[in-house]
Amino acid sequence: MKILQDTALTYDDVLLVPQYSGVDSRRLLSTQTRLTNQITLQIPIVAANMDVVTESEMAIAMAREGGIGIIHRFLSIAEQARHIQRVKKAESFIVEKPITMTLAHTVGDLKRLVDETGTGGILILDDEEKLVGIVTTRDLLFENNVNKPLGEIMQKKVISAAPDISLKDAEKMLHDNRIEKLPLVDKDGRVAGLVTLKDIMKITQYPKATKDQRGRLIVGAAVGVRDKEMRRVESALQAGADCIVVDIAHGDSHLEIDMIKNIRKHYPQAQIIGGNVATGDGTKRLIDAGVDAVKVGVGPGSICITRIVAGSGVPQLTAVIDCAKAAKSANIPIIADGGIRQPGDVAKAIAAGAQTVMIGSMLAGTDESPGMIMTRRGHRYKASRGMASREANIDRNKKEGNDLTQEEIEEYVAEGVEAAVPYRGKAREVLTQLVGGLQSGMSYSGAQTVDEFQKKAIFVRMTGAGLKESGPHDVEVLT
Ligand code: XMP
């Protein structure tokens, strides 16, 4: 037995010491950061891989705002893949399978198709399925002979591009050529996609959105550690997942490490996030196994009872500081997972060395999380629950076709609770507060960037009286 002499701290134990600031407007400060060394985020927020938090709707909202969501693993492999695909399709600037017609189709056929689908600008293929022309709504405007073959009215000179065109280049081609549709054609002359001006304009609504190289929103997928979970990894990557989170409560374990090595061996290019750990040594072991980021947090979560049940854990600020220190020489980013209750906690986690924070219950209360809004005594709530809670375990088994007996239910040692969280409106509103808090924290430390913030930040420890003084006091709070 050994007792560590240093006191471990969490967010409420400290404050950031204000320092001279040359910042003009805190709202303009960049919060750009790294989820992994290959995935850049515009805001350092990750929606937790919990079944009450992240499916496709949340992941879409997160990526549009500049963060990312991790689709949880408590659903079938096929369902998880469908959620990933939904995110990937939400804002793609490329229509993967555009509607096409052949030279033999007539003006009447095309008019019917336009009425049914509302699609204008149809690509025309020859017998070998090669692109030979395009018919736009303008070409159809004064064409009354419904029997005329499309070959006679189509525009034969079609401006096209290669299938791997970037968003920027596609935008430029549409603009330079004053066209609204840009077919993508492979080297054999076959259609491999279509870029439309309308889709590109939709995208510019979310200037901070985090995208992959093909302009699609980014998304992560959680997997377990058992051998059979390799099928989930394969399916998630095929569906387009940008990173894989190997999700286990005690990540400093041979199960986690074997799984990470296995994924790395089969998918050398995959971005792998490992966790959860709470010590520098645990962080190093995951880095040695081959991860691209480490998720830190044992027991700080709002719905966690690991520290009560197992008596195990490390207060989160100390855990983040220790793990970030251990990861520094390998330049691997840290995700501070759990225990974020207010915007100032995001600032403290990032200042302590995390590149991103993972949020569960604060996002569980938003419109984009799965589940219904409940009303209790005039207040609106949504459900949250620990993934290791009794109820989550029962549901999980039910989904896999096992109806647990009463004895099996009672034998399960839960490390999470079921809870209600206040309804918080749109995820965007929560993110605005969290990011605004971080920017203010940066400004009080006189930092312009996340890197500078981490270098400059000074923490001061406070007593219970200091904490009491830090919130509203001696007043009746009205709003
Ligand atoms: P917050 O505080 O944001 O925390 O709601 C979310 C994180 O909590 C973790 N989590 C659990 N931890 N038992 C635990 O000890 C559980 O049942 C449980 N479920 C979720 C997880 O790391 C999540 O991201």
Residues whose N, C-alpha, C, O or C-beta is under 5 A from the ligand:
A	BS01	XMP	A48 G299 P300 G301 S302 I303 C304 I305 T306 D337 G338 G339 I340 M358 I359 G360 S361 R385 G386 M387 A388 S389 E415 G416
